[in-house]
Amino acid sequence: MMMTHIYSIRMILLCAVMAFAALFSTPSQAQQETIAAIVNDRAVSSSDVNDRMKLVITSSGLPKSQDIFEKLRPQILTALIEEQIKMQEAEKYDLEITQQEIESGFATIAQQNKMQPEQFRDVLQQGGIPVSTLEDQIRSQIAWTKVVQSLLRSQVDISENDVAATLERLKSGIGKAEYRVFEIFLPVNSPKEERDVANLARKLHTELTQRKAPFQKVASQFSQSAGAAKGGDLGWVQEGQLSEEIDKLLSEIPEGKLTDPVRSLSGYHIIFLAQKREISEENMPSEDQIENQLGMQRLDRLQRRYLMDLKAESFVELRS
């Protein structure tokens, strides 16, 4: 009974919001706008999905085709739902995101595209992409970073023994192969996501192998691994550090090649092997580098579990 009552309140609030918005829309706009999903008491509109789609395709370098749109839409909608959940969690703990932080993030992205912020704004607008679409994405990223730092960072403790054990393991691999790896990781969080994620992985792989899109830009937009912000760069990894399926492929493919999508327990991986070398004493990482890497890996696992728990607790309804 309580759940039914809460659901009714949410629906009343949501309908009121949409009705209020319709008052300030032209008749054609009101007819065209639909709700793509409801996330607790917030709506993700079809225009939110379409605008993000244009941003992702433009920034990743993927071709603008109907096939791409259809393959991307489920992933885009999932991303927008997760961003709503992240924003709501930040609001729950009164974590403020300032306009200055958003502008700084915007300037960083503009710089990555070798432009000044105003130039970048003009490019977005000329492409029919509202600047607010990118700002919303930046806002959710900042919000989640603050949630992770505020609630989870203190749970990560890397001891001297952890560092020493990792260094010892690395030294035991001297003479073995080491790989410079870039990755696109697409998680599968539930069985109902399997088909959509598999389809997206295959489509991205096709576009990458046909050189219709640059790997690092695609990784920055789609990958959910710790290296996504660096274009999917995982750095140097030894034999046995990644899953058995990926490890086997790395030993077989030549430098400069891409693997087919690989299904692991957690999702799909597309791996680009940039370079191979033999592990030696000279290329051993420092203790500080090891500590930083271990910390990032553990924090990444923590934030993934935390987000999955939040999604499980949230009310999410998919619409059109």
C-alpha positions in Angstrom: 0.0 0.0 0.0 2.8 2.4 0.9 4.6 1.8 -2.4 1.4 2.4 -4.3 0.9 5.7 -2.5 4.5 6.8 -3.2 4.1 5.9 -6.8 0.9 7.9 -7.1 2.6 11.0 -5.6 5.5 10.6 -8.0 3.1 10.4 -11.0 1.1 13.4 -9.9 4.2 15.5 -9.5 5.6 14.3 -12.8 2.3 15.0 -14.7 2.2 18.5 -13.1 5.7 19.2 -14.2 5.0 18.1 -17.8 1.7 20.0 -17.9 3.5 23.2 -16.7 6.1 22.8 -19.4 3.5 22.3 -22.0 1.9 25.7 -21.2 5.1 27.4 -22.4 5.5 25.3 -25.6 4.1 25.8 -29.0 1.3 23.3 -30.0 3.7 21.5 -32.3 6.4 21.3 -29.6 3.9 19.9 -27.1 2.7 17.2 -29.5 6.2 16.1 -30.5 7.8 16.0 -27.0 7.4 12.6 -25.2 8.8 11.0 -22.1 11.5 8.5 -22.8 11.9 7.4 -19.1 10.9 8.2 -15.6 13.6 8.1 -12.9 12.1 8.4 -9.4 10.3 11.8 -9.7 12.2 13.1 -12.8 11.6 12.7 -16.5 14.0 12.0 -19.3 12.5 13.4 -22.5 12.8 12.2 -26.0 14.6 15.5 -26.9 17.1 14.8 -24.1 17.9 11.5 -25.8 18.1 13.0 -29.3 20.3 15.9 -28.2 22.7 13.6 -26.4 22.7 11.3 -29.4 23.9 14.1 -31.6 26.5 15.2 -29.1 27.9 11.6 -28.8 28.0 11.0 -32.5 29.7 14.3 -33.2 32.2 14.0 -30.4 33.1 10.4 -31.1 33.4 10.8 -34.8 30.9 8.1 -35.6 29.0 8.4 -38.9 25.5 9.9 -38.8 23.3 7.0 -40.0 20.0 5.5 -39.0 21.7 2.2 -38.1 24.0 4.0 -35.7 21.1 5.9 -34.2 19.2 2.6 -33.5 22.2 0.9 -32.0 23.1 3.8 -29.8 19.7 4.8 -28.5 19.4 2.1 -25.7 22.9 3.0 -24.5 22.2 6.7 -24.6 19.0 6.3 -22.6 20.8 4.1 -20.0 23.5 6.8 -19.6 20.9 9.5 -19.1 19.0 7.4 -16.5 22.3 6.8 -14.7 23.1 10.5 -14.8 19.7 11.3 -13.2 20.4 8.8 -10.4 23.9 10.3 -9.9 22.6 13.9 -9.7 19.8 12.9 -7.3 22.4 11.2 -5.0 24.5 14.3 -5.1 21.5 16.4 -4.2 20.6 14.0 -1.4 24.0 14.9 0.3 23.8 18.6 -0.6 26.9 18.4 -2.8 26.9 21.6 -4.8 28.1 21.9 -8.4 29.0 25.5 -9.3 28.8 27.2 -12.6 32.5 27.8 -12.5 33.2 24.1 -12.2 31.0 23.5 -15.2 32.7 26.2 -17.3 36.1 24.8 -16.3 35.0 21.3 -17.5 33.6 22.8 -20.7 36.9 24.7 -21.3 38.9 21.4 -20.8 36.8 19.6 -23.4 37.2 22.6 -25.8 40.9 22.4 -25.3 40.9 18.7 -26.0 39.3 19.6 -29.3 41.9 22.3 -29.9 39.4 25.2 -29.6 38.7 28.1 -27.4 35.4 27.7 -25.4 33.5 30.3 -27.5 34.6 28.5 -30.7 33.5 25.2 -29.3 30.1 26.7 -28.3 29.6 27.9 -31.9 30.5 24.5 -33.3 28.0 22.8 -31.1 25.3 25.3 -32.0 26.1 25.0 -35.7 25.6 21.2 -35.3 22.2 21.7 -33.8 23.4 20.6 -30.4 22.3 22.7 -27.4 25.2 23.8 -25.2 23.1 22.7 -22.2 23.3 19.1 -23.4 27.1 19.0 -22.9 26.8 21.1 -19.7 24.3 18.6 -18.2 26.8 15.8 -19.0 29.6 17.7 -17.3 27.4 18.5 -14.3 26.6 14.8 -13.7 30.2 13.8 -14.0 31.3 16.5 -11.5 28.4 15.5 -9.2 29.3 11.8 -9.3 33.0 12.6 -8.6 32.0 14.5 -5.5 29.7 11.6 -4.4 32.6 9.1 -4.8 35.1 11.3 -3.1 32.8 12.2 -0.2 31.3 8.8 0.5 33.7 6.2 -0.9 37.2 7.5 -1.0 37.8 7.0 2.7 37.0 3.3 2.3 40.0 2.8 0.1 43.1 1.9 2.1 46.3 0.8 0.3 48.8 -0.7 2.7 52.6 -1.0 2.3 52.0 -4.8 2.2 49.7 -4.3 -0.8 52.3 -2.3 -2.7 55.1 -4.7 -1.8 53.1 -7.7 -2.9 52.2 -6.1 -6.2 55.8 -5.0 -6.8 57.0 -8.6 -6.0 54.5 -10.0 -8.5 55.6 -7.6 -11.2 59.2 -8.4 -10.6 58.4 -12.1 -10.9 57.2 -11.4 -14.4 60.6 -10.1 -15.7 61.2 -11.6 -19.1 57.5 -12.1 -19.8 55.4 -10.0 -22.2 53.8 -6.7 -21.2 51.2 -4.9 -23.2 50.2 -1.2 -23.8 46.4 -1.5 -23.9 43.5 0.8 -24.8 40.0 -0.5 -23.9 36.4 0.2 -24.6 34.4 -1.5 -21.8 30.6 -1.8 -22.0 29.1 -3.3 -18.8 26.1 -5.6 -18.7 24.4 -5.0 -15.4 21.4 -7.2 -15.9 20.3 -10.0 -18.4 17.8 -7.6 -20.1 20.7 -5.4 -21.2 22.6 -8.2 -22.9 21.2 -7.9 -26.4 21.5 -4.1 -26.6 25.0 -4.0 -25.2 26.1 -6.8 -27.5 24.6 -5.0 -30.5 26.4 -1.8 -29.6 29.7 -3.6 -29.1 29.5 -5.2 -32.5 28.5 -1.9 -34.2 31.3 0.1 -32.5 33.8 -2.6 -33.5 32.6 -2.4 -37.2 33.0 1.4 -37.3 36.5 1.2 -35.6 37.8 -1.6 -37.9 36.6 0.4 -41.0 38.4 3.4 -39.5 35.2 5.5 -39.6 35.8 6.7 -36.0 39.0 7.2 -33.9 39.4 4.7 -31.0 40.2 7.2 -28.3 37.2 9.4 -29.0 34.9 6.5 -29.1 36.4 5.2 -25.8 36.0 8.6 -24.1 32.3 8.6 -24.9 31.3 5.0 -24.4 33.8 3.1 -22.2 32.9 2.6 -18.6 36.4 1.5 -17.5 38.8 3.5 -15.3 40.8 4.7 -18.3 37.8 6.2 -20.2 38.7 9.8 -19.4 42.1 9.1 -21.0 40.7 7.7 -24.2 40.5 4.1 -22.8 44.2 4.1 -21.9 44.9 1.3 -19.3 48.7 1.8 -19.5 51.0 -1.2 -19.4 49.5 -4.5 -18.3 51.3 -7.8 -17.7 50.1 -11.3 -18.7 47.5 -12.4 -16.2 46.4 -8.9 -15.1 43.3 -8.8 -17.3 40.7 -11.6 -17.7 41.7 -14.9 -19.2 39.7 -14.2 -22.4 41.5 -10.9 -23.0 44.9 -12.3 -21.9 44.7 -15.0 -24.6 43.8 -12.5 -27.3 46.7 -10.1 -26.4 49.2 -12.9 -26.8 47.9 -13.7 -30.3 47.3 -10.3 -32.0 50.0 -8.1 -33.4 50.7 -4.5 -32.4 48.3 -1.9 -33.8 45.4 -4.3 -34.0 41.9 -4.4 -32.5 40.3 -7.5 -30.9 36.7 -8.6 -31.6 34.3 -7.8 -28.8 35.1 -10.0 -25.9 32.5 -11.1 -23.4 33.8 -11.3 -19.8 31.7 -11.9 -16.6 31.0 -8.1 -16.3 30.4 -7.0 -19.9 31.9 -6.5 -23.4 35.5 -5.4 -24.1 37.0 -4.0 -27.3 40.8 -4.0 -26.9 43.3 -2.1 -28.9 46.9 -3.3 -28.6 49.2 -0.3 -29.1 52.5 -1.9 -28.2 54.3 -5.0 -26.8 57.5 -5.3 -24.9 59.4 -7.6 -22.6 59.2 -6.8 -18.9 62.6 -5.6 -17.5 63.9 -4.1 -14.3 64.2 -0.7 -16.1 60.4 -0.4 -16.8 59.2 -1.4 -13.3 56.7 1.1 -11.9 57.6 3.0 -8.8 55.9 2.3 -5.4 54.0 5.6 -5.7 52.7 4.6 -9.2 51.7 1.2 -7.9 49.8 2.7 -4.9 48.0 5.1 -7.1 47.0 2.4 -9.6 45.7 0.1 -6.8 43.8 2.9 -5.3 42.1 3.8 -8.6 41.2 0.2 -9.3 39.6 -0.3 -5.9 37.8 3.0 -6.0 36.5 2.1 -9.4 35.1 -1.2 -8.2 33.5 0.5 -5.2 31.8 3.2 -7.3 30.4 0.6 -9.7 28.9 -1.5 -6.9 27.5 1.7 -5.3 25.9 2.8 -8.6 24.4 -0.7 -9.2 22.8 -0.5 -5.7 21.4 2.9 -6.4 19.9 1.7 -9.7 18.3 -1.3 -7.9 16.7 1.0 -5.3 15.5 3.6 -7.8 12.1 3.7 -9.6 12.8 3.6 -13.3 10.1 3.2 -16.0 11.0 3.2 -19.7 8.5 4.9 -22.0 8.6 5.6 -25.7 
